[in-house]
Amino acid sequence: MKRLPHFLVCGAMKAGSTSFFHYLNEHPQIYMYPKKEVHFFDRDEFYAKGISFYERKFIGAEKDQILGEVTPGYMFLHKVPERIKENLPDAKLIFILRDPVKRAQSHYLHMIRRGLETLSFEDALAAEEERISKGEKGYRAYSYKERGKYIDQIERFDRLFERRQLFFIILEEFQSSPDKTFRSLFNFLNVDDGFIPQSFYNRPKNFARLPKFPGFTRAFKNSFLNKIPNLYKLHDKFLLKEADLKIPLETETKLRDYFRPYNERLSRFLERKNILWDE
C-alpha cells in the first residue's frame, strides 16, 4: 500500500511556509517530510524519478499519521497542478498568502542575499517582464510582481480540484488570530483541532537581512563555497545585517494599484468583501 502525502502546503513566501512547516510538524497526528521543500512536483529532475522516489521521502511516518510536505514553489509554476492531480488526486492543498507588496519586497531581498540581484528594487520591477520571459530560471528568480497575482495561480488549481480540497491562510489574519486559524486548519486536515503548536509562542522575531559586503556575498553565493555544508550558515550569521524594509511611497502606491484588480478577484473567489491588504 502506497504511503503518499495527504496534503501539500504551497506558499507565497518562504518565511511563512517555514513557520507552518514547524507548526504542522508538532502535531502528533501529522508527519511532515523533515527537510521541507521536497520540490518533487516543480523540479523536472526529481519528477522524472517517479512516484516511488517521492514515496520514499515519507518512510519515517507512523501508520496512523497523515502525511504532508511544504514546497512554496508548487503554487507558482504552471506545470505543477496537473502533476499533483495525476499523482495525488485526493490531496488537500493549503495556500499561504501575504500582502503581495511586502511579498515582492521580501522576494527582492532574498535574491540579494542569494547574490543573484544587483538592480535597485525599482529597476528590478521595471526589468521583470523581460527577465521572466527568458525561461524557468528567470521566471523563478525575478518574478517579484508575477508571484503576487495569487488568483491566477489559485484558479489553475481550482480547475482541477474540488473546492473542498483547498484551504487558504491570509498570513496577516493568522498573525492577529492564530488560535482561530489553527482550529480551522487542523479541522480541515481531520486531526485534533484543539492542538496549539508551542513553537508559535516561542518563535524568534523575524527580520529581513542584507549583506554587509554585497560584492563578497555575490561571489560567495555563486561559488562552490556556498555548497559546503554549514559554511553558508556561517556566512549568513556573520555577514548579514538587519535591513531597512522601507520603500519609496511612490513605488508602494504603484504596486498597490498594480495588485488591486488581482486582489479584488481573489476576494470574490474567497467570497469575502475585501482582503485585509486593501482595507
C-alpha positions as CSV (number, residue, x, y, z in Angstrom):
1,M,0.0,0.0,0.0
2,K,1.4,3.4,-1.0
3,R,2.0,6.0,1.6
4,L,1.8,9.3,-0.1
5,P,1.1,12.8,1.2
6,H,-2.5,13.6,2.3
7,F,-1.8,17.4,2.0
8,L,0.6,19.9,0.4
9,V,1.4,23.4,1.6
10,C,2.0,25.9,-1.1
11,G,3.1,29.4,-0.3
12,A,3.5,32.9,-1.5
13,M,6.7,33.2,0.5
14,K,9.4,31.0,2.2
15,A,9.3,32.6,5.6
16,G,5.6,31.9,6.2
17,S,5.8,28.4,4.8
18,T,8.8,27.6,7.0
19,S,6.8,28.6,10.1
20,F,3.8,26.5,9.1
21,F,6.1,23.6,8.4
22,H,7.1,23.7,12.1
23,Y,3.6,24.2,13.4
24,L,2.3,21.2,11.4
25,N,5.3,19.1,12.3
26,E,4.5,19.5,16.0
27,H,1.1,17.9,15.7
28,P,1.3,14.3,16.9
29,Q,-1.2,13.1,14.2
30,I,0.9,14.6,11.4
31,Y,4.1,13.5,9.7
32,M,6.0,16.1,7.7
33,Y,8.9,15.4,5.4
34,P,11.6,16.6,7.7
35,K,13.7,18.7,5.4
36,K,10.9,20.9,3.9
37,E,10.7,21.8,0.3
38,V,10.7,18.4,-1.4
39,H,10.4,20.0,-4.9
40,F,9.1,16.8,-6.4
41,F,6.3,18.3,-8.5
42,D,8.2,21.5,-9.6
43,R,11.7,20.2,-10.3
44,D,11.8,18.1,-13.5
45,E,14.9,16.2,-12.4
46,F,13.0,14.9,-9.3
47,Y,9.7,14.3,-11.0
48,A,11.4,12.2,-13.7
49,K,12.4,9.7,-10.9
50,G,8.8,8.7,-10.4
51,I,6.3,8.4,-7.6
52,S,8.2,5.7,-5.8
53,F,11.1,8.2,-5.3
54,Y,8.6,10.6,-3.8
55,E,7.0,7.9,-1.6
56,R,10.4,7.1,0.0
57,K,10.5,10.6,1.4
58,F,7.8,9.6,4.0
59,I,9.1,6.2,5.2
60,G,9.5,7.6,8.7
61,A,5.8,8.1,9.3
62,E,3.8,6.1,11.8
63,K,0.9,4.2,10.2
64,D,-1.8,6.3,11.9
65,Q,-0.3,9.6,10.9
66,I,-1.3,11.7,7.9
67,L,1.5,12.9,5.7
68,G,2.3,16.3,4.4
69,E,5.0,18.4,2.9
70,V,5.8,22.1,2.2
71,T,7.1,23.4,-1.1
72,P,6.2,27.1,-1.7
73,G,7.0,26.9,-5.5
74,Y,4.1,24.4,-6.1
75,M,1.7,27.4,-6.1
76,F,3.5,29.4,-8.8
77,L,4.6,27.1,-11.6
78,H,2.1,26.3,-14.3
79,K,3.1,22.6,-14.7
80,V,2.5,21.7,-11.0
81,P,-1.3,21.5,-10.7
82,E,-1.7,18.8,-13.3
83,R,1.2,16.8,-11.9
84,I,-0.3,16.8,-8.5
85,K,-3.7,15.9,-9.9
86,E,-2.3,13.0,-11.8
87,N,-0.5,11.6,-8.7
88,L,-2.4,12.8,-5.7
89,P,-6.0,13.4,-6.9
90,D,-7.5,13.4,-3.4
91,A,-4.8,15.6,-1.8
92,K,-5.7,18.6,0.2
93,L,-3.9,21.9,-0.7
94,I,-3.1,24.6,1.7
95,F,-2.2,28.1,0.3
96,I,-0.4,30.7,2.5
97,L,-0.9,34.2,1.2
98,R,0.5,37.5,2.3
99,D,0.4,41.2,1.3
100,P,1.7,41.0,-2.3
101,V,3.6,44.2,-2.0
102,K,5.5,43.0,1.1
103,R,6.0,39.6,-0.6
104,A,7.6,41.3,-3.6
105,Q,10.0,43.3,-1.4
106,S,10.8,40.2,0.7
107,H,11.5,38.2,-2.5
108,Y,13.8,41.0,-3.8
109,L,15.8,41.0,-0.5
110,H,16.0,37.2,-0.7
111,M,17.5,37.4,-4.2
112,I,20.1,40.0,-2.9
113,R,21.1,37.6,-0.1
114,R,21.5,34.8,-2.7
115,G,23.8,37.0,-4.7
116,L,21.5,37.0,-7.8
117,E,20.2,40.5,-7.7
118,T,22.2,43.7,-8.5
119,L,19.5,46.1,-9.5
120,S,17.6,48.5,-7.3
121,F,14.1,47.4,-6.3
122,E,12.5,49.9,-8.8
123,D,14.8,48.8,-11.6
124,A,14.2,45.2,-10.9
125,L,10.4,45.7,-11.1
126,A,10.9,47.5,-14.4
127,A,13.0,44.7,-15.8
128,E,10.8,41.9,-14.5
129,E,8.8,41.3,-17.7
130,E,11.9,40.8,-19.8
131,R,13.8,38.7,-17.2
132,I,11.0,36.2,-16.6
133,S,10.4,35.8,-20.4
134,K,13.8,34.1,-20.7
135,G,12.9,30.7,-19.3
136,E,12.1,29.0,-16.0
137,K,15.3,30.0,-14.2
138,G,14.5,33.7,-14.6
139,Y,10.8,33.1,-14.1
140,R,11.5,31.6,-10.7
141,A,14.1,34.2,-9.7
142,Y,12.8,37.5,-10.7
143,S,9.0,37.2,-10.5
144,Y,8.5,39.9,-7.9
145,K,5.1,41.0,-9.3
146,E,4.1,37.9,-11.1
147,R,4.1,35.8,-7.9
148,G,1.7,38.3,-6.3
149,K,-1.0,37.6,-8.8
150,Y,-2.4,34.9,-6.4
151,I,-5.8,34.5,-8.0
152,D,-4.2,33.5,-11.4
153,Q,-2.3,30.7,-9.6
154,I,-5.2,29.5,-7.5
155,E,-7.5,29.3,-10.4
156,R,-5.2,26.8,-12.1
157,F,-5.7,24.5,-9.0
158,D,-9.4,25.3,-8.8
159,R,-10.0,24.0,-12.3
160,L,-8.6,20.6,-11.4
161,F,-9.5,20.1,-7.7
162,E,-12.8,20.3,-5.8
163,R,-13.1,23.4,-3.7
164,R,-13.4,21.3,-0.5
165,Q,-9.7,20.3,-1.1
166,L,-8.5,23.9,-1.0
167,F,-7.7,25.9,2.2
168,F,-6.4,29.4,2.3
169,I,-4.5,31.2,5.0
170,I,-4.1,35.0,4.9
171,L,-0.8,35.5,6.9
172,E,-1.7,38.8,8.4
173,E,-5.1,37.5,9.6
174,F,-3.3,34.4,11.1
175,Q,-0.9,36.7,13.0
176,S,-3.8,38.6,14.6
177,S,-5.9,35.5,15.3
178,P,-3.7,32.4,15.4
179,D,-6.0,30.2,17.5
180,K,-8.8,30.5,15.1
181,T,-6.5,29.7,12.1
182,F,-5.1,26.6,13.9
183,R,-8.6,25.3,14.7
184,S,-9.7,25.8,11.1
185,L,-6.6,24.3,9.6
186,F,-6.5,21.2,11.8
187,N,-10.2,20.7,11.3
188,F,-9.6,20.8,7.5
189,L,-7.0,18.1,7.9
190,N,-9.3,16.0,10.1
191,V,-6.9,15.9,13.1
192,D,-7.3,17.2,16.6
193,D,-8.2,20.8,16.2
194,G,-7.6,21.7,19.8
195,F,-3.9,21.3,19.4
196,I,-1.8,24.5,19.6
197,P,1.8,24.3,18.5
198,Q,4.1,25.6,21.2
199,S,6.6,26.9,18.7
200,F,4.2,29.6,17.7
201,Y,4.7,31.2,21.1
202,N,8.5,30.6,21.1
203,R,9.2,31.7,17.6
204,P,12.1,34.1,17.2
205,K,11.5,37.6,15.9
206,N,11.7,37.6,12.1
207,F,13.5,40.4,10.4
208,A,14.9,40.9,6.9
209,R,18.7,40.9,6.4
210,L,21.0,42.1,3.7
211,P,24.7,41.5,3.0
212,K,27.2,43.7,4.8
213,F,29.5,43.4,1.8
214,P,27.3,42.8,-1.3
215,G,30.2,42.1,-3.7
216,F,31.7,39.4,-1.5
217,T,28.3,37.8,-0.9
218,R,27.6,37.7,-4.6
219,A,30.9,36.0,-5.2
220,F,30.4,33.6,-2.3
221,K,26.8,32.6,-3.2
222,N,27.8,31.9,-6.8
223,S,30.9,29.8,-6.0
224,F,31.4,26.2,-4.8
225,L,31.9,27.5,-1.3
226,N,28.2,28.1,-0.9
227,K,27.6,24.3,-1.3
228,I,29.9,23.3,1.6
229,P,27.7,22.1,4.5
230,N,27.2,24.8,7.2
231,L,29.6,27.3,5.5
232,Y,26.7,29.2,4.1
233,K,25.2,29.3,7.6
234,L,28.4,30.9,8.9
235,H,28.3,33.5,6.1
236,D,24.6,34.3,6.9
237,K,25.3,34.6,10.7
238,F,28.2,36.9,10.5
239,L,28.0,38.7,7.1
240,L,24.3,39.7,7.0
241,K,22.8,42.8,8.7
242,E,19.3,43.8,9.5
243,A,17.7,45.5,6.5
244,D,15.6,48.7,6.3
245,L,12.4,47.5,4.7
246,K,11.1,50.9,3.7
247,I,10.4,51.5,0.0
248,P,9.5,54.9,-1.6
249,L,5.9,55.8,-1.1
250,E,5.5,56.3,-4.9
251,T,6.8,52.8,-5.6
252,E,4.5,51.3,-3.0
253,T,1.5,53.2,-4.4
254,K,2.2,51.9,-7.9
255,L,2.5,48.3,-6.6
256,R,-0.8,48.5,-4.7
257,D,-2.5,49.9,-7.8
258,Y,-1.0,47.1,-9.8
259,F,-2.1,44.3,-7.5
260,R,-5.6,45.8,-6.7
261,P,-7.5,44.1,-9.5
262,Y,-6.0,40.7,-8.7
263,N,-6.8,41.2,-5.0
264,E,-10.4,42.1,-5.9
265,R,-10.7,38.9,-8.0
266,L,-9.2,36.9,-5.0
267,S,-11.8,38.5,-2.7
268,R,-14.6,37.4,-5.0
269,F,-13.2,33.9,-5.2
270,L,-13.0,33.6,-1.4
271,E,-16.5,35.1,-1.1
272,R,-15.4,37.9,1.1
273,K,-15.9,41.7,0.8
274,N,-12.3,42.6,0.8
275,I,-8.8,41.3,1.5
276,L,-7.0,42.8,4.5
277,W,-4.2,44.3,2.3
278,D,-6.6,46.7,0.6
279,E,-8.8,47.7,3.5
